[in-house]
Amino acid sequence: MPSTPPTRPAANPAPSVPSVPSAPAEPRALRIEDWLTVLVMAALALITFANVLVRYFTNSSFAWTEEISVFLMIVLALVAGSAAVARDRHIRIEYFADGGSALRKKRLAQLGAIAVALLFALIAVLSVRVVWDDYRFGETSPGIGVPQWWYSIWLPVFSALIAARALGLFIRKSRSTASGVTHAQDGHA
């Protein structure tokens, strides 16, 4: 009598994993800020390294390196500020920002985003006057004597960029948390 091979129990299907809401994707245009950060950091490193080598071998330094380095550090701070606002990583007190109801969190996030947008829009508008004065009066930089407006023109540009990023954050916060707040208030969340 032929014997039948023993049957194996059916493999247990993989347990279902509850779906976890994914974090909202970062704005795709943030690659601009990321690449500007990389380029500015590389330029700062190269300038500083070149100045160290020249100072070591000749006991003198390039006069222009300090002026350019300061300018690049200001650009770096403004570009990083723009990326931080767009990624919602700006400074806040987590105790207040993350505490309370979902509606309270939404309102505080909107308040923070609109305050940043207004502040940097004001800086952009007021700094245009500084650029105009630098241009009109022919101000030159103290280190290498180039027109000062070559440096100051970037303050209103990057301030407007930060204000636009903050408005984008305000819109995203208004849209993304609106449905969650409504469902939480209805008891369906």
C-alpha positions in Angstrom: 0.0 0.0 0.0 1.5 3.3 -1.0 1.9 5.8 1.7 0.9 9.4 1.3 3.3 12.0 2.2 2.4 13.9 5.3 0.7 17.2 4.6 2.1 20.3 5.9 -0.1 22.8 7.5 -0.7 25.9 5.4 1.6 28.7 6.1 0.1 31.4 8.1 -0.5 34.5 6.1 1.5 37.5 7.2 -0.3 39.4 9.9 -1.9 42.5 8.6 0.0 45.6 9.6 -2.2 48.5 10.4 -1.6 51.4 8.1 0.3 54.2 9.6 -0.3 57.6 8.1 2.8 58.7 6.4 4.4 62.1 7.0 3.6 64.6 4.3 6.3 64.7 1.6 8.7 67.5 1.6 8.2 70.1 -1.0 10.2 69.0 -4.1 11.6 72.5 -4.6 13.6 72.2 -1.4 16.3 70.7 -3.5 17.2 74.3 -4.4 17.9 75.2 -0.8 19.7 71.9 -0.3 22.0 72.4 -3.3 22.6 76.1 -2.4 23.6 74.9 1.1 26.1 72.4 -0.3 27.5 74.9 -2.7 27.9 77.7 -0.1 29.5 75.3 2.4 31.9 74.0 -0.3 32.9 77.6 -1.2 33.4 78.5 2.4 35.6 75.4 2.9 37.7 76.1 -0.2 38.1 79.8 0.6 39.2 79.1 4.2 41.5 76.3 3.2 43.2 78.5 0.5 43.6 81.3 3.0 45.2 78.9 5.6 47.6 77.6 3.0 48.6 81.1 1.8 49.0 82.3 5.4 51.1 79.3 6.3 53.5 79.5 3.4 53.7 83.3 3.0 52.8 84.8 6.4 50.2 86.9 4.7 46.6 86.3 3.8 44.1 87.0 1.1 42.3 90.3 1.9 39.1 89.3 0.2 38.5 86.0 2.1 37.0 87.5 5.2 34.6 89.7 3.3 33.4 86.8 1.0 33.3 84.4 3.9 31.0 86.7 6.0 28.8 87.2 3.0 28.6 83.5 2.3 27.7 82.8 6.0 24.9 85.3 5.8 23.6 83.6 2.6 23.9 80.2 4.3 21.9 81.3 7.3 19.1 82.7 5.0 19.0 79.6 2.8 19.0 77.3 5.8 16.3 79.5 7.4 14.2 79.0 4.2 14.6 75.3 4.3 13.8 75.1 8.0 10.6 77.0 7.5 9.6 74.9 4.6 10.3 71.7 6.6 8.5 73.1 9.6 11.7 72.8 11.7 11.8 76.4 12.9 12.4 77.2 16.6 9.4 76.8 18.9 8.7 75.7 22.4 7.6 72.1 22.0 5.7 72.2 25.3 3.3 74.7 23.9 3.4 73.7 20.3 2.7 70.0 20.8 0.4 70.2 23.9 -3.3 70.5 23.9 -6.0 69.5 21.4 -5.5 69.0 17.7 -7.3 72.3 17.0 -5.0 74.2 19.3 -1.9 72.6 17.6 -3.3 73.6 14.2 -4.0 77.2 15.3 -0.5 77.6 16.9 1.1 76.1 13.7 -0.8 78.6 11.6 0.0 81.5 13.9 3.7 80.6 13.8 3.8 80.3 10.0 1.9 83.5 9.4 4.1 85.4 11.9 7.3 84.2 10.1 5.7 85.2 6.8 4.9 88.7 8.0 8.3 89.2 9.6 10.3 88.2 6.6 8.0 90.1 4.2 8.6 93.2 6.3 12.4 92.5 6.2 12.2 92.1 2.4 10.3 95.4 2.0 12.5 97.4 4.3 15.8 96.0 3.0 15.0 97.1 -0.5 15.6 100.6 0.8 19.0 99.6 2.1 19.9 98.2 -1.3 18.6 101.3 -3.0 20.7 103.5 -0.7 23.8 101.4 -1.3 23.3 101.7 -5.0 22.4 105.4 -5.1 25.2 106.6 -2.9 27.8 104.3 -4.5 28.8 102.5 -1.3 31.7 100.1 -1.7 32.7 97.2 0.5 35.4 97.8 3.0 37.6 94.8 2.1 37.8 94.7 -1.7 35.9 97.8 -2.8 33.1 96.2 -4.8 29.7 97.9 -4.8 28.0 97.2 -1.5 24.7 96.5 -3.2 26.2 93.3 -4.7 26.0 91.9 -1.2 22.9 93.7 0.2 20.6 92.7 -2.8 20.4 89.2 -1.5 18.7 90.1 1.8 15.4 91.1 0.2 15.6 88.2 -2.2 16.1 85.6 0.4 13.7 87.2 2.9 11.0 87.1 0.2 11.8 83.4 -0.3 11.5 82.7 3.4 8.1 84.6 3.5 6.9 82.5 0.5 8.0 79.3 2.2 6.2 80.4 5.4 3.0 81.1 3.4 3.4 77.6 1.8 3.7 76.1 5.3 0.6 78.0 6.4 -1.4 76.6 3.5 -0.1 73.0 4.1 -0.9 73.2 7.8 -4.4 74.6 7.1 -5.1 71.7 4.6 -3.4 68.8 6.3 -4.7 69.2 9.7 -8.2 70.5 8.8 -9.6 67.0 8.2 -7.9 65.5 11.2 -9.3 68.2 13.5 -12.8 67.8 12.1 -12.8 64.0 12.6 -11.3 64.3 16.1 -14.0 66.8 17.1 -16.7 64.4 15.8 -15.2 61.5 17.7 -14.4 59.5 14.5 -10.6 59.7 14.6 
